[in-house]
Amino acid sequence: MSALKNTAIAVLVLAGMLVGTARGAAPEAVVSPLFNKQLDDYPGKEAVMITVTYPPGSVDPVHRHHAHAFVYVLEGSIVMQVKGGKEVTLTPGQTFYEGPNNVHVVGRNASQTKPAKFIVLLLKDKGAPVLVPEK
């Protein structure tokens, strides 16, 4: 199976998790794969880049990535927090980082009226899921 096909499947699984576990009637996030690249200098590791668009009022479930996750906001504003960290509101051009052991407890659009869009670069074990829901 090709790396891009694996990424597309992982993104569809991620989108399904977001839809299935979103709180209340919050609209679902739209996740789109950009690329998947095996990192030859780091055996067993890969980079996955996705865009996430939060419709107004969109909320993520509590989850973790088991990856280094680098977030860059393109438009709108988003609220992010990892367990034990401070809740932050990010606007275009700002960044956020989640480590492999972090639990992502807050991920949502800061607006109830405007969409938000961001890029996520994940550095992870090859073939590992992009997102793992927390119980």
C-alpha positions as CSV (number, residue, x, y, z in Angstrom):
1,M,0.0,0.0,0.0
2,S,1.5,3.4,-0.9
3,A,2.4,5.9,1.7
4,L,-0.1,8.5,0.4
5,K,-2.9,5.8,0.5
6,N,-1.9,5.0,4.1
7,T,-2.1,8.7,5.0
8,A,-5.5,9.0,3.4
9,I,-6.8,6.0,5.3
10,A,-5.3,7.4,8.6
11,V,-6.9,10.8,7.9
12,L,-10.3,9.2,7.2
13,V,-10.0,7.2,10.5
14,L,-9.1,10.5,12.3
15,A,-12.0,12.3,10.7
16,G,-14.3,9.4,11.8
17,M,-13.0,9.6,15.3
18,L,-13.6,13.3,15.4
19,V,-17.1,12.9,14.1
20,G,-18.0,10.0,16.4
21,T,-16.7,11.5,19.6
22,A,-17.4,15.2,19.1
23,R,-19.4,16.7,22.0
24,G,-23.0,17.5,21.4
25,A,-23.9,18.7,18.0
26,A,-20.6,20.4,17.4
27,P,-19.7,20.4,13.6
28,E,-17.0,18.0,12.6
29,A,-13.4,19.0,11.7
30,V,-12.4,18.5,8.1
31,V,-9.0,16.8,7.8
32,S,-7.1,16.7,4.5
33,P,-3.8,14.9,3.9
34,L,-1.0,16.9,2.3
35,F,1.8,14.3,2.3
36,N,3.4,11.4,4.0
37,K,7.2,10.9,3.8
38,Q,9.3,8.1,5.2
39,L,12.3,9.6,7.0
40,D,15.3,7.6,5.7
41,D,17.7,9.3,8.2
42,Y,15.4,8.1,11.1
43,P,14.6,4.4,10.5
44,G,11.1,3.5,11.3
45,K,9.9,7.1,11.4
46,E,7.7,9.1,9.0
47,A,6.4,12.7,8.6
48,V,2.7,13.2,8.0
49,M,1.3,16.7,7.2
50,I,-2.4,17.5,7.2
51,T,-4.6,20.5,7.2
52,V,-7.5,20.7,9.6
53,T,-10.4,23.1,9.1
54,Y,-12.6,23.7,12.1
55,P,-16.1,24.9,11.1
56,P,-17.6,27.5,13.6
57,G,-18.1,25.8,17.0
58,S,-16.0,22.6,16.1
59,V,-14.5,20.7,19.0
60,D,-12.0,17.8,19.1
61,P,-12.3,14.8,21.4
62,V,-9.6,14.3,24.1
63,H,-6.8,12.4,22.4
64,R,-3.1,11.9,21.9
65,H,-0.9,11.5,18.9
66,H,2.1,9.5,20.2
67,A,4.1,11.8,17.9
68,H,5.7,15.2,17.8
69,A,2.9,17.4,16.5
70,F,3.7,20.9,15.2
71,V,0.6,23.1,14.6
72,Y,0.7,26.3,12.5
73,V,-2.5,28.4,12.3
74,L,-3.4,29.7,8.8
75,E,-6.8,31.5,9.4
76,G,-9.3,32.1,12.2
77,S,-8.4,31.3,15.8
78,I,-8.2,28.0,17.7
79,V,-7.9,27.1,21.4
80,M,-5.4,24.3,22.3
81,Q,-4.3,22.8,25.6
82,V,-2.4,19.7,26.6
83,K,-2.9,18.0,30.0
84,G,-1.0,20.0,32.7
85,G,-0.4,22.9,30.3
86,K,-2.1,26.3,29.9
87,E,-5.0,26.8,27.5
88,V,-3.9,29.1,24.7
89,T,-5.8,30.9,21.9
90,L,-3.8,31.0,18.7
91,T,-4.3,33.2,15.7
92,P,-2.8,33.2,12.1
93,G,1.0,32.8,12.2
94,Q,1.1,31.3,15.7
95,T,2.2,27.8,16.6
96,F,1.6,25.1,19.1
97,Y,3.5,21.9,20.0
98,E,2.4,18.6,21.4
99,G,4.9,15.9,22.4
100,P,4.6,12.2,22.0
101,N,3.4,11.7,25.6
102,N,1.0,14.7,25.8
103,V,-2.7,14.3,26.1
104,H,-4.6,16.9,24.0
105,V,-7.4,17.9,26.3
106,V,-8.6,21.0,24.5
107,G,-8.8,21.5,20.7
108,R,-11.5,23.7,19.3
109,N,-12.5,26.7,17.1
110,A,-12.5,29.8,19.3
111,S,-15.3,31.2,17.2
112,Q,-19.0,30.2,16.9
113,T,-19.3,32.2,13.6
114,K,-16.1,31.9,11.6
115,P,-14.1,28.9,10.5
116,A,-10.4,28.3,11.4
117,K,-7.8,26.4,9.5
118,F,-4.3,25.1,10.5
119,I,-1.6,22.8,9.4
120,V,-0.3,19.9,11.5
121,L,3.1,18.2,10.9
122,L,3.4,14.9,12.8
123,L,6.7,13.1,13.2
124,K,5.8,9.6,14.3
125,D,6.5,5.9,14.1
126,K,5.9,4.6,10.6
127,G,2.4,3.1,10.3
128,A,1.3,4.3,13.7
129,P,-2.2,5.9,13.9
130,V,-2.4,9.7,13.6
131,L,-4.7,10.0,16.5
132,V,-5.6,7.8,19.5
133,P,-8.7,8.7,21.6
134,E,-8.2,9.0,25.3
135,K,-10.6,7.1,27.6
